Amino acid sequence: MRSKGVHVAHVVIDGLIDAPQTTSRFGPRQRTRINPDSVADTFVALARQHPSAWTHELDLRPCGEAF
């Protein structure tokens, strides 16, 4: 879609997003959960990228994970 000026990206969210439904399913909040506002900020930044340097694949992970 690049030739038509459409930015398409594959985004992997590899972790739990801190939300009420996450707490009800997995229990109390932990520091390894991903802040939903940070996810939104990342998508806004992705949408605003200049076409000369588009991201095509992006992984979002919490910093507290032990990989």
N, C-alpha and C positions, 0 to 999 in steps of 0.2 A: 504494500500500500504506500510505500515511501514515494513512488513516482507520482502519486496523487496528493502528496503532502499529509498523509495520514500516518501518525506515529502509533505503531503497534508494539507493545512490549509484553513479555511474559513475566509476571511477578509471582514469586513464591513467598508465601507467608508461612515461615517454618517455626511455629510456636503458637502459644495460646494468647489470644487478644484479651486484655483485661476488660471484661464486660459483665453485667449482672448474670447473664446466662452461663458464662464461664464459671463464675463462683458457685452458682447453684449446681452445676454438674461436677466440678472438680474440687470444690472446697474453697477455703479462705485464700485470699490474694497472696501471691508469692512474687518475689522480685524478678523472677524470670518471665513474667507475663509481659506482653508487648502493649505499650500504651496506644490506644486507638487514635489519639490526636497525632501521635508520631507517624502512624500509618497514613493518615490523611495528609500530613505534611509531605510525606514522601511521594504520594501520588500527585499532589499539586506540583511539586518540583519536577516530577517526571513529565507532566503535561506542559510545563513551561520551558522545557529544554529546547535549545536552538537546534534546528535540523542538521547542523554541521557536526553535532556531537550527541546523537540520540542514544539512549540506553535501550537495548533490545531484550536483555534478561537481567532481572534483579531479584536477589534473595534478601528477605527481611528476617532477621533472627534476633532474639534478645541477647544482650551482652553477657548475661549471667550463665548462659548455657556452657556446659563442659563438653567440648567436641573432641 
